């Protein structure tokens, strides 16, 4: 038994049918054992970027509107100026905020500028992305205070996306080795800090950061270890009726009694397909967890060991659950009929594209929410411009 740490109807509308070729019980392709990594290979691939570039050039929608929104954002400015700090200090809800907001903004700027270069061919964008990344790799040494691991992992989920495009597409980046050292020495220790008993979006975000870092560093052992952790963490975050009367306990913790599990799930006692450990906390944090799951699965797919078949049922139900109740009335059995924050955020494009467009899963509630939020913007944490990069993208 342990103290549970919480950091600062039946079924869902998307539980309908699937037309995917493989049944949901089919085993996923092994996610480990690769002899080499595909680059760029963190969240977006060369094939995906080529697809998007052609759509934007042809003024096709929704990509052109999403591209215009990205290019109009401050993150895409050729005058963007980074603001690195030596030690980033983030308390609960970023109070105090010593470099917290700046670090996340700068990581997203680097990614945005890298995308802008990839889609326009204008070297000025690549050079500005390099300026941002070099500023941080030449400055930062640590993260501290209670949100250290989460802050670090949010940022480290984004840095590798930018670095992959610049290193492997643009290629002219003298300080790329210094940036890689920063990822390993400054960010990776925080991504591997033990937060298993905290809210699940923490560990899932840490795993997203670790997977991205592993790909960029070509570190197979690190990648394999993170994927193994991920496979155990997802079933403890999203419930399916096949799990039994109670959700699965979070791995590597001693949260194992009925009372402890219910407390960990914010006192929810009725469990249906797609409810998440953080649903009764709020939908926004649950969306962070769903985004991390989608991002990790997308990267695994790019690397040739697709995890989507393995997480498909949990992910589709979770996305449908959030989408269904984002605006509709809550039943009395769900969180006592009240959730203070039901804003999901721009976190559904990646998973929706993979499950609905690639695998043929019918997801009416998720589709409705996703389309209503286009073009998906930037949540300033780990999701940005995903209508542009992933909408209807078969690559």
C-alpha positions in Angstrom: 0.0 0.0 0.0 1.1 3.6 -0.6 0.0 7.1 -0.4 -1.3 8.2 -3.8 0.5 11.2 -5.3 -1.6 13.6 -7.4 0.4 16.5 -8.8 -0.7 19.8 -9.2 -23.6 5.7 -19.6 -21.5 2.8 -21.0 -19.0 3.0 -23.8 -18.3 6.0 -25.9 -19.6 7.6 -29.1 -16.5 6.3 -30.9 -17.1 2.7 -29.9 -18.9 1.8 -33.1 -17.1 -0.2 -35.7 -13.7 -0.6 -37.4 -12.9 -1.4 -41.0 -9.2 -2.0 -40.4 -7.8 -5.0 -42.1 -6.4 -6.5 -38.9 -8.7 -7.4 -35.9 -8.1 -5.5 -32.7 -6.8 -8.6 -31.0 -4.0 -9.0 -33.6 -0.5 -8.6 -32.1 1.3 -5.5 -33.0 4.6 -5.6 -34.9 7.4 -5.8 -32.4 8.4 -2.3 -31.3 12.0 -3.1 -30.6 15.0 -4.6 -32.3 15.6 -2.1 -35.1 19.1 -1.9 -36.3 18.9 1.7 -37.5 16.5 4.6 -37.0 14.7 6.5 -39.7 15.4 10.2 -39.9 13.7 12.6 -39.6 11.7 10.3 -37.5 10.2 12.0 -34.4 6.4 12.6 -35.0 6.9 13.6 -38.6 8.8 11.8 -41.4 10.2 12.8 -44.7 7.3 11.3 -46.5 4.8 13.2 -44.4 6.6 16.5 -44.9 6.7 15.9 -48.7 3.0 15.2 -48.7 2.3 18.4 -46.8 4.5 20.5 -49.0 2.7 19.4 -52.1 -0.7 20.1 -50.5 0.3 23.6 -49.4 1.8 24.3 -52.8 -1.5 23.4 -54.4 -3.5 25.5 -52.0 -5.3 22.4 -50.8 -7.4 22.4 -47.6 -7.1 22.0 -44.7 -3.4 22.2 -45.1 -3.1 25.7 -46.7 -5.2 27.3 -43.9 -3.2 25.4 -41.3 0.1 26.5 -43.0 -1.1 30.2 -43.1 -2.0 30.0 -39.4 1.5 28.6 -38.5 3.3 31.2 -40.6 1.3 34.0 -39.1 2.3 32.9 -35.6 5.1 34.6 -33.6 6.9 31.3 -33.5 7.5 31.6 -37.3 9.1 35.0 -37.2 12.5 35.4 -38.8 13.2 37.9 -36.0 12.3 35.4 -33.2 14.7 35.8 -30.3 15.4 33.0 -27.9 15.6 33.6 -24.1 17.7 30.7 -22.6 18.4 30.5 -18.9 21.0 28.4 -17.2 18.7 26.7 -14.6 15.0 26.5 -15.5 12.9 26.6 -12.3 9.2 25.6 -12.4 7.0 25.2 -9.5 3.3 24.0 -9.6 1.5 25.6 -12.5 4.8 27.3 -13.4 5.0 29.3 -10.2 7.7 30.4 -10.0 8.4 30.7 -13.7 12.1 31.1 -14.2 12.5 30.2 -17.9 9.5 27.8 -18.0 7.4 29.7 -20.5 10.4 30.8 -22.4 11.8 27.3 -22.7 8.6 25.9 -24.1 8.0 28.9 -26.4 11.6 28.5 -27.8 11.3 24.8 -28.4 8.1 25.3 -30.3 9.7 28.2 -32.2 12.6 25.9 -33.2 10.1 23.3 -34.4 7.9 25.9 -36.2 10.9 27.4 -38.0 12.2 24.0 -39.0 8.8 23.1 -40.5 8.7 26.5 -42.2 12.1 25.8 -43.8 11.0 22.3 -44.8 7.9 23.6 -46.5 9.3 26.8 -48.1 13.0 25.9 -48.8 13.9 29.4 -47.4 17.2 28.9 -45.6 16.6 31.8 -43.3 14.0 29.7 -41.4 16.5 26.9 -40.8 19.2 29.4 -39.7 16.8 30.9 -37.2 15.8 27.5 -35.9 19.5 26.8 -35.4 19.9 30.1 -33.6 17.2 29.1 -31.1 18.6 25.6 -30.5 22.2 26.7 -30.2 21.2 29.4 -27.7 19.8 26.7 -25.3 22.4 24.0 -25.9 25.1 26.6 -25.0 23.3 27.8 -21.9 21.0 25.4 -20.0 22.4 23.1 -17.3 19.4 21.9 -15.2 15.8 22.0 -14.2 14.6 22.4 -10.7 11.5 22.8 -8.4 8.5 20.5 -8.2 7.6 20.6 -11.9 11.1 19.9 -13.1 10.5 16.5 -14.7 7.3 17.6 -16.4 8.6 20.9 -17.7 11.7 19.2 -19.0 9.8 16.5 -20.7 7.3 18.8 -22.3 10.2 20.7 -23.8 12.1 17.6 -24.7 9.1 16.2 -26.5 9.5 19.1 -29.0 13.2 19.8 -29.3 13.9 16.5 -31.1 11.2 17.2 -33.7 13.1 20.4 -34.7 16.5 18.8 -34.4 15.5 15.9 -36.7 14.4 18.2 -39.5 17.4 20.4 -39.3 20.1 17.7 -38.8 18.8 15.3 -41.4 17.1 17.6 -44.0 19.0 20.9 -43.8 22.2 19.2 -42.5 24.3 22.4 -42.1 24.4 22.6 -38.3 27.9 22.7 -36.7 26.6 22.6 -33.2 24.3 19.6 -33.7 26.6 17.4 -31.4 26.4 20.0 -28.6 22.6 19.9 -28.9 22.6 16.1 -28.7 24.7 16.3 -25.6 22.2 18.7 -24.1 19.4 16.2 -24.7 21.3 13.4 -23.1 22.7 15.2 -20.1 20.1 17.9 -19.2 16.8 16.5 -20.4 17.1 12.7 -20.4 17.7 12.5 -16.6 14.4 14.4 -16.0 12.5 12.3 -18.5 13.7 9.2 -16.6 12.9 10.5 -13.1 10.5 8.2 -11.2 7.0 9.8 -11.4 5.1 6.5 -11.8 2.7 7.2 -8.9 1.9 10.7 -10.1 -0.8 11.6 -12.6 -0.4 9.5 -15.7 0.2 12.4 -18.1 3.5 13.0 -16.3 5.0 9.6 -17.1 3.5 9.5 -20.6 5.0 12.9 -21.4 8.3 11.6 -19.9 8.1 8.6 -22.2 7.4 10.8 -25.2 10.5 12.8 -24.4 12.6 9.7 -23.9 11.4 8.1 -27.2 12.2 11.3 -29.2 15.6 11.7 -27.6 16.4 8.0 -28.2 15.6 8.4 -31.9 17.6 11.5 -32.3 20.6 10.0 -30.5 20.2 6.7 -32.3 20.1 5.0 -29.0 18.4 1.6 -29.4 18.7 0.5 -25.8 17.1 3.7 -24.6 14.3 3.4 -27.2 13.6 -0.2 -26.3 13.4 0.5 -22.6 11.0 3.4 -23.1 8.7 1.4 -25.4 8.6 -1.4 -22.8 7.6 1.1 -20.2 5.0 2.7 -22.5 3.3 -0.7 -23.1 2.7 -1.1 -19.4 1.7 2.5 -18.8 -1.0 2.9 -21.4 -3.2 0.2 -19.9 -2.9 1.8 -16.5 -4.1 5.2 -17.9 -7.0 4.2 -20.2 -9.6 1.7 -19.0 -11.3 -1.0 -21.0 -14.0 -3.3 -19.7 -11.7 -6.3 -20.5 -9.5 -5.1 -17.7 -12.0 -6.3 -15.1 -13.8 -4.5 -12.3 -11.0 -2.1 -11.7 -8.4 -0.2 -13.8 -5.0 -1.7 -14.0 -2.5 -0.5 -11.3 0.2 1.9 -12.5 3.4 -0.2 -13.0 6.3 0.0 -10.6 4.1 1.4 -7.9 2.4 -0.1 -4.9 -1.0 1.5 -5.7 -2.7 -1.9 -5.8 -5.7 -2.0 -3.4 -9.3 -1.0 -4.5 -9.3 2.0 -2.3 -5.9 3.2 -3.6 -6.8 2.8 -7.2 -10.2 4.6 -6.8 -8.4 7.5 -5.0 -5.8 7.5 -7.8 -8.7 7.8 -10.3 -10.1 10.8 -8.5 -12.7 8.8 -6.6 -14.4 7.5 -9.7 -16.1 4.2 -9.0 -17.9 3.4 -12.3 -15.5 2.4 -15.1 -16.4 2.2 -18.8 -14.5 1.9 -22.0 -12.3 5.0 -22.6 -12.4 6.6 -19.2 -9.0 7.8 -18.1 -7.1 8.0 -14.8 -7.4 11.9 -15.1 -10.9 12.2 -16.6 -12.3 13.4 -13.2 -9.4 15.7 -12.7 -10.1 17.6 -16.0 -10.2 16.9 -19.7 -7.2 19.1 -20.5 -4.7 17.0 -18.6 -6.3 13.9 -19.9 -5.7 15.3 -23.4 -2.1 15.7 -22.6 -1.9 12.0 -21.8 -3.8 11.1 -25.0 -1.5 13.3 -27.0 1.6 11.7 -25.6 0.2 8.2 -26.5 -0.6 9.3 -30.0 2.8 10.9 -30.5 4.7 7.9 -29.3 2.7 5.6 -31.5 3.3 7.8 -34.4 7.0 7.9 -33.9 7.0 4.1 -33.5 5.2 3.8 -36.8 7.8 6.0 -38.6 10.5 3.7 -37.1 8.9 0.7 -38.7 7.5 -0.9 -35.5 3.9 0.3 -35.4 2.3 0.4 -32.0 -1.0 1.7 -33.1 -2.6 -1.8 -33.5 -1.6 -2.4 -29.9 -3.1 0.8 -28.4 -5.9 1.2 -30.9 -8.8 0.2 -28.8 -7.7 2.2 -25.7 -6.8 5.2 -27.8 -10.0 5.3 -29.9 -12.2 4.9 -26.8 -10.4 7.5 -24.9 -10.5 10.0 -27.7 -14.2 9.3 -28.2 -14.9 9.6 -24.5 -13.3 13.0 -24.3 -14.9 14.2 -27.6 -18.4 13.1 -26.5 -18.4 14.8 -23.2 -16.3 17.9 -24.1 -19.6 19.8 -24.5 -22.5 17.5 -23.7 -24.1 16.9 -20.4 -22.3 14.6 -18.0 -24.2 11.7 -16.5 -24.4 11.5 -12.7 -22.2 8.5 -12.5 -19.3 10.3 -14.2 -17.2 12.4 -11.8 -20.3 13.1 -9.7 -21.8 14.8 -12.8 -19.3 17.6 -12.8 -15.8 18.2 -14.3 -14.5 21.8 -13.9 -12.5 21.9 -17.1 -13.7 20.1 -20.2 -11.5 21.8 -22.8 -9.7 19.1 -24.7 -7.2 21.2 -26.7 -5.6 20.6 -30.1 -4.5 17.1 -29.3 -6.7 14.8 -31.5 -5.3 15.2 -35.1 -2.5 12.6 -34.8 -4.5 9.8 -33.3 -7.5 10.5 -35.4 -5.6 10.4 -38.6 -3.8 7.2 -37.7 -6.9 5.3 -36.5 -9.6 6.7 -38.7 -7.8 7.5 -42.0 -5.1 4.9 -42.0 -6.8 2.0 -40.1 -10.4 2.6 -41.0 -11.8 3.0 -37.4 -15.1 4.8 -37.3 -14.8 7.7 -34.8 -17.8 10.1 -35.3 -17.4 12.0 -32.0 -13.7 12.5 -32.4 -14.1 13.5 -36.0 -16.7 16.1 -35.1 -14.4 17.6 -32.4 -11.3 17.4 -34.6 -12.9 19.2 -37.5 -14.4 21.8 -35.3 -10.9 22.7 -34.0 -9.2 23.0 -37.3 -6.7 24.3 -37.9 -5.2 22.9 -34.7 -2.8 25.5 -33.2 -0.3 25.3 -30.4 -1.0 24.3 -26.8 2.4 25.6 -25.8 3.2 22.3 -24.2 3.7 19.4 -26.6 1.2 19.8 -29.5 1.5 22.2 -32.4 0.3 22.5 -36.0 -1.0 19.0 -36.2 -3.7 19.8 -38.8 -0.8 20.9 -41.0 1.4 17.9 -40.4 -1.1 15.0 -39.9 -4.5 15.8 -41.2 -5.5 13.2 -43.8 -1.8 12.3 -44.2 -1.4 8.7 -45.5 2.4 8.8 -45.4 
